[in-house]
């Protein structure tokens, strides 16, 4: 089956799913006398369970593809991503609870071999944790076991939920609250997806951190200092030798409102440490300012954004200057096409969001990208280098990108999203690659087949 035929057949399936009435609108059998409003069928299974047990089932299907992969002509793909999650929550005592989540992620129709993450991970354990106290509300709590970690707006640490396999950590996490102060500390190792084997973390790759959000700025603004430490074995130095990496990322994030209609979000981080005999000296920053204009049931938001991450100016001087974005949720942080990550980049963005009603959001964005260092490369959202000219690029201009997206939620249990990104290559990509423009469309349906409510 050709990509075009596969596109139309899968698109028809998506439209059928989106058009299917939400579980909240399903009807019960006629009753001989007036009865209370029907309970959504997806809740009945939980109503029949003990009060201390909740179950949830989520399905997500996404049709996505691309053309111009590697910025090369005649390279295109279109494939279907399936993801099922079954989640159980168990409250044994007010101070003792547990969670478990199994995930099955698969891909159909993708060209070439599929090695695993981020496309495929057949039925495996994504979450298995025990809580002592309430991590969300308690003054002191601990979470032990396999879990998600997410801080701030997840530019450095997140679950990577866009990915079909997503991300989790084997971790010990503690939370302490006192008045407006919250301190969140953890020691962890990222879980590695392994096809046909049980996923497990890598003891040679350790990750520690402390995060402390405080709502103490004017107009309920938050200041969030943090410190993350990464330790990884067998990393290559600039001289080609093998050594251990030990890096610390120290930063602060601020977010809040400038007025009733204006908002801001900013972040800055520096990295220091070593890789074998090499030193690490890097930094990154982010700032966005937006303004929302209500118009009855509608609203408009315009925003401007700038992102920077340092690169390595002199690749053989024994100092690594490329910023490490750690374990982010990077999708659409630096363009919907995900061809740019928070490494060696200047990124300017402006956009407009429109909400015609509470169920629908439309957005568009324009991006322009430049390398921070001409001797370093272009890295994608996963932090993988896409193109590099070791002797130095004749131009730092990477290219421009235009995005359009929509999010439609016909009910609390169903969400339909879609978008299209087109990246126009600039002088750098035309010199370092064949220079073909890159396009990436997608449409996705997420539905809760079984809700967690009581």
PETAZI-V282190 format. One line per field, one symbol per residue. ss: DSSP state (H for helix, E for strand, C for the rest). psi: psi as a letter, one per 30 degrees, with the letter a starting at -180 (. if undefined). burial: I if it has 9 or more other ideal C-beta (glycine too) atoms within 8 Angstrom, else O. Layout:
ss->???
psi->???
burial->???
//
This chain:
ss->CCHHHHHHHHHHHHHHHHHCCCHHHCCCCCCCCCCCCCCCHHHHHHHCCCCCEEEEEEEEEEEEEEECHHHCCCCEEEEEEEEEEEEEEEEEECCEEEEEEEEEEEEECCCCCCCCCCCCEEEEEEEEEEEECCCCCCCEEEEEEEECCCCCCCCCECCCCCCCCCCCEEEEEEEEEECCEEEEEEEEEEEECCCCCCCEECCCEEEEEEEEEEEEEHHHEEEEEEEEEEEEEEEECCCCCEEEEEEEEEEEEEEEECCCCEEEEEEEEEEEEEECCEEEEEEEEEEEEEEEEEECCEEEEEEEEEEEECCCCCCCCCEECCCCCCECCCCCCCCCCCCCCCCCEEEEEEEEEEEEECCEEEEEEEEEEEECCCCCCEECCCCCEEECCCCCCCCCEEEEEEEEEEEEEEECCEEEEEEEEEEEECHHHHHHCCCCCEEEEEEEEEEEEECCCC
psi->kleeeeeeeeeeeeeeeefkkkffglkllkkflkllkkkkeffeeeffllfgkkkkkkkkkkjlalkgkghklgjllklkkkkkkkkkkjjelfgjllkkkkkjklkkgkklkjfbkgekjkjljekjlkkjajeffleklkkkaklkkkkbggfejlfhfekefaklkjlkkkkkkjcgkkkjklklkkkkkjkglkklljffjkkllkkikjifllhglkkillkkkkkklhkklfgglklkkjkkjkakkkkakfaffkllklkkkkklaljbfklkjllllkkkklkkjkibfllkkklkkkkkklajejfgggkjfkkjgbiljfkgehkffggkaikhkkjkkllkkkjflffkkklllkkkkkkekffllkkaffgkkekkjefkkfkfjealkkkkllkkiflffkkklllkkkjkkaeeefeflfgklkkjllkkkkkjfklfl.
burial->OOIOOIIOIIIOIIOOIIOOOIIOOIOOOOOOOOOOOOOIOIIOIIOOIOOOIIIIIIIIIIIIIIIIIOIIOOIIIIIIIIIIIIIIIIOOOOOIIIIIIIIIIIIOIIOOOOOIIOIIIIOIIIIOIIIIIOIOOIOIIIIIIIIOIOIIOIIIIIIIOOIIIIIIIIIIIIIOIOOOOIIIIIOIIIIOIIIOOOIOIOOOIIIIIOIIIIOOIOOOIIIIOIIIIIIIOOIOIIOOOOIIIIIIIIIIIIIIIOOOOIIIIIIIIIIIIIIIOIIIOIIIIIIIIIIIIOOOOIIIIIIIIIIIIIIIOOOOOOIIIIIIIIIIIIIOIIIIIIIIIIIIIIIOIIIIIIIOOOOIIIIIIIIIIIIIIIIIIIIIIOIOOIIOIOOOIOIIIIIIIIIIIIIIIOIOIIIIIIIIIIIIIIIIIIIIIOOIIIIIIIIIIIIIOIIOOO
//
